[in-house]
Amino acid sequence: VLVSDHGDLGGDHGVFRKGPMQTPGLSHVPLIVRGPSIPAGAVSGSCGSIDIGPTMLSLAGLDPRRGMTGVALPLDGTSPDRRWVLTETESTSLTFGRPDSFRLRGIRNHRWHLVHSNDPGLCELHDLDDDPHEQHNRWSDPALAATRSDLMMALADTALDHTEQGITPWSPG
């Protein structure tokens, strides 16, 4: 298994190296899985690092533990059953020129990329059909206000779906 935790900007969006952004150069990372029972091919569609654990367990013939929220990736070239990929960024004490620390939460699929932040200046909305390189932030575009609202609800739902359920059920007293 070969995987990276983040990409590198390499000049994307006028920035080099890495930082607390959620651009494709940072979020599209390689995942290479090879083994005797693994067919050659690629996963099509959206997937995330949350899917690595369930995929490895599936390859070993094991079920994911209770509470895991990722899905086992189909390694036969078909698309995983995932509507959105959730991305999360914590700036901790590194503010990268911002007045305070910030958090980013985003969702991405084949059509849309939305990033929400506690720092309003970092919120983004991209229509990937019209802007595949994410050069034009349409967060404040009145024509996309309803779409932004729908995507914010999808972000909340996706974040809840990705919340770990816990290993053992809670029981009172």
N, C-alpha and C positions, 0 to 999 in steps of 0.2 A: 504494500500500500504506500503510495506517495501522495501527499497532500500538503497544501500550504495553508496557513491561517489567514493570509491576506496577500494581495498582489502588490504591485508597485506602479506608481503613476507614470514614471518615465516621460514626463512632459504633458501628460493628459491634463487638460484644463489649466495649462500654464504652471503646473506644479510638478516637482520631481520628488522622488522617494515615496514616502508614505505619510499619512496623516489621518485625522479623524473625519474623513469624508466617506461617502458611500457611492463613489463613481465606479463604473464598470472595471476600470483598471485595478481597483483595489478589491472589488467583490467577486469578480470572475477569476477563480483560482483553479489550478489543476487538481484533479483527483484521478489517480491511476491505480487500478486494482488489477493484479495479474496473479494467476494461479492455474493449477492443472484442470480445475473444473469450471473455470470462468471463460465464457465465450468471448472472442474478440468483438469489439464494437464500442459503441458510445451510448451513453444515456442521453436521450433527447428530452427537452423540457426542463422545467425548473427543479432544482434540488439544492440542498444546503448542507453545511457541515453537521447539522443535527441528524442527518440521515446516515452518517458514517457508521455509528455504533450499531443500529439495527441492520445495516447491510452486512457488516462483518459477522454479526451473530447469525444472520440468515445463511451466510456462506458456510458457517461452521455447523449448520443444522440445528441451531438453537433459537428459541423464541426470545424476543426482546423482553427485558425485565419489565415488570409492571411499572407504569408511570413514564416510560420512555415515550417521547412525543415525535421522534423522527420516524421515517418509513424506510423499509428495506428497498433500495433502489433496484429496479429491474435491469439486470446487466445484459439484456438481450436486445437493446436498442430501442425499446419502447419507452414511453414517457411515464414517470412516476405519478402517482395519484396525489398531486400537490397543486393547489390553485395559486398559492403565493409563496415566495421565499421571504422570510423575515430576516432583516439585518438589524444589528444593534451595535452601537458605538458608545463607549463611555470615555469622556475626556479626562477623568480623574482630576489631577491638579494641573495637567498640561492644557492650557487654554488656547494655544496657537493664535495668540493675538486677540482673542475674544475677551470681553471684560470679566467674565466669570466662567467657571467650568460648565459644561453642557452635556446633554445626552442626545443621541440620535436614534430614532427607530424608523425603519423603513420597510416597505414591501415592494416586491418586483414580480412581474410576470412578463409574458411575451409582449404586452401592449403598454403597460404603465409602470412607472417608478415613482413612488411617493416617499419622501423623507420628512418626518416631523421631528421637531426639536423644542426643548424648553427655551432655546434662543431663537426667536422668530426670524432672525436674519439667516438662519441656516436651513429653513424649510424649503423643500423643493418638490416640484411636480413636473414630470417629463412624459410626454406622449411619444413612446418609442417608435411608433409608426412614422411620425413626422420628424422626429429628432433622435435617431438611433445613437448618436454620440453624446447626447445630453448636453448640448451647448446652450439651450434656451430654457431657462427656468420659468415655468408657467404657473407657479404657485399663486400669484396674485391676479391671474388672468380671469376677469369676470365671466368670460365665456365658458370657463371650466369650473366654476364655483360648485355646481351640482356634482360634477365628477369628483372634485376634491373632497366634498362631503361624503360621498359614497366610499371613496378610498380610505378616508379617515375611519369610517366604520369597519371597513375590511381590515385595516391595520389593528384596530382594537380587538376584533374577532380573532385575527391570526395570532396576536400576542397571547390572548387567552388560550387558544388551542395549543400553543407552544409551552405553556406553563406546566412544569413537571407535576405529575399527579402524586408523587411520593411512593416510597417502596412498600409501606404497609398502610392499610386503611386506619383512619383515626376512629377510636371508639371512646365514648365518655366513661370516666371513672372506672 
